[in-house]
Amino acid sequence: MATQTAEADNMTQEESIQKDPAIPKVLLKEKHVRFFKQMLNMLPSMYEKLDSSRLTVLYFSLSALDLLGALDDLSEDRKKQIIEWIYSLQVKVDGSGDYKRCGFYATDSLPDTLEQNYGHIAMTYVALCSLVILGDDLSRVDKESIVLGLKHLQLESGAFQCIAFGSESDARFVYCASCISHLLKDWRGVDKDRATNFLLRAQSYEGGFAQNIGREAQGGSTYCSVAALVLMDTLDRVPDRRRLVDWCIARQQLGFNGRPNKLQDTCYSFWLGASLTLLEARELINKDANFSFLMTTQDQYMGGFAKWEGYLPDVLHSYFGIAGMFVISGEVPLHPALNISMRAYTHWQKNAVV
Amino acid sequence: MSDSDETPYSERPDWKDITPIPLPCGDVVQIMYSDRFKDVYSYMAAIMQKKEYSLRAFELTTDAIDLNAANYTVWHYRREILRNMNISLDQEVEFADAVIKDQPKNYQVWHHRRCLIEMTGDPSKELDLTATTLGKDAKNYHAWDHRQWVVSQYNLWEGELEFVEKLLQEDLRNNSAWNHRYFVVTNTTGWDKEVIERELEYTRAYINKAPNNESPWNYATGMIKGNGHSMVDFKSFVEMCEDLYSRQIRSPFGLKVLAEIREEREDYEKAIDIYMVLKETPTVRDRYWDYKVQCIRELMTC
């Protein structure tokens, strides 16, 4: 039985990171910008397995460049080209009044003429974010179809599935539905009461939120739930907010883990950092400790971030490493619920035609 | 997975009637698809365009899934073929087994598995499937999700507490196992005071084995507070916390609970004492302990 707690061990670990000359102690912005620019252009064939979430790779890259202040490295022509590609992935409604296919798809590897090519709720969310980041006014978004299409995705339980022909349903897609509704300024597609009830029922005995009722509380689903509740303006219905904050704070080791007794992982700096920001408890986070941890997963050769020290960087962890760092430090303002820069959000507020 | 014919579809005589739809090649997030990927997916697109539900279309989806098991459009098309034709669902369940074994964190295959079980109405293999998957990664979220679905959908509660016990014997820090226990009790006996006492007894044993384990502390406080009680309502639990403290056991989880117990009793100064103990050596949560002290001081002035 140790009398020195594991907490004290963490601080010893932080000291050794600070003292290690092999670990850079700054965010290697240039390297990350290069990493994401590469993602925007071409991806090697091993990314075939990410074909069904290609639009999310676009969103991660654009949002990262935006947060790093390098979005304007892209020429106006290049931005226009990207906008055209995004719109090419929008489901074209056939005038039948059948909206269940609507939204955006992930990739053009299956042609848009295919009836079986349905919009996917997460791809619709990242498509809208990407357009907003690029300064598009959303005037070509088929808002009516998307909003009415969302209705086909909400289940009796209040949860959402991601695609109208059927899928798993959980907190992730309630989050996507909330972001879409917010950005299109139209909540007709979401029964907020039922959605809120679903999320609240998925708050576990631990205080955090699970993906579904009875499941284990987890950092990602906690973020999705808190952000969705904030966007729906129903956060005040959480019965034990103190316990929720306590659980989120307990996730910090140096960086954050996603569940008790699991390893800290780069992306949880965002999931928990943003959750605590939304819960107005960001000041309780130890920013220096989080920074130290992220310095160990930052790839000083290739740019980007890996989930763990010594692993290769991937686009998801690279994005959340940067977003996680900024949402906690406040160095670059980020909309904690939508996960785009405040610069992009402000532009949307002024210019969106929806 | 796909051990059959490796000949490109473009060279197969029995596919001559199909005109493949080539994949576009742009320059926005452009994946450099391999030749095999382009071949398979150009034929997949053509078959779907034609709405052909056939054995050859079914085998094509196997190749498409092998290349990208996250393609939900292909999985759905495969299910449509299954529904339209007399293909053995037993074999399909085995196919799902193989993909799960290879990619246990893939959402689409677990959803497919659930659809299959709904089609067959036979959940008899699911406890073994999830147990095997958890044997390799005891915290796999998909496996636990599937197990909870099967258990509640088909009333397979018997044996679940024993399953949890077995996993906790292997790793008492497995938070997923603790969560499952909570789920099982909630859906069987429910949480009357007698059950809470029994579960607290169970939890106490694990806390004493490793006081610095967050999971049983969350379990204990969760069952108490989640059912409308206060910790002071449970004497032996409070005694355990005081006892650990008096024996100099400095678990941050135990100390936090003790502070909250004292706060429940309105023993505010004594609660602050505990937060001070938590701050004796610098920890990552110092700002948080300061905040807790501040909250208590605010209560004291009320």
Interface residues (C-beta under 8 A of the other chain):
Chain A: M1 A2 T3 Q4 T5 A6 E7 A8 N10 M11 E14 M39 L40 N41 M42 L43 P44 S45 Y47 E48 K49 L50 D51 S52 S53 R54 L55 V57 L58 S61 Q81 I82 W85 D108 S109 L110 P111 T113 L114 E115 Q116 N117 Y118 H120 C162 I163 F165 G166 S167 E168 S204 Y205 E206 G207 A210 Q211 N212 G214 R215 E216 A217 Q218 D240 R243 D246 W247 I249 A250 Q252 Q253 L254 R259 P260 N261 K262 E283 L284 I285 N286 A289
Chain B: I21 L23 P24 G26 D27 V28 V29 Q30 I31 M32 Y33 S34 F37 Y41 M44 A45 M48 Q49 K51 L67 N68 A69 A70 N71 Y72 T73 H76 Y77 Y107 W110 H111 R114 C115 K139 Y141 W144 D145 Q148 S152 R173 N174 N175 S176 N179 Y182 F183 T186 N187 P211 N212 N213 E214 S215 N218 Y219 G222 M223 K225 G226 Q248 I249 R250 S251 P252 K256 T281 P282 T283 V284 R285 D286 R287 Y288 Y291
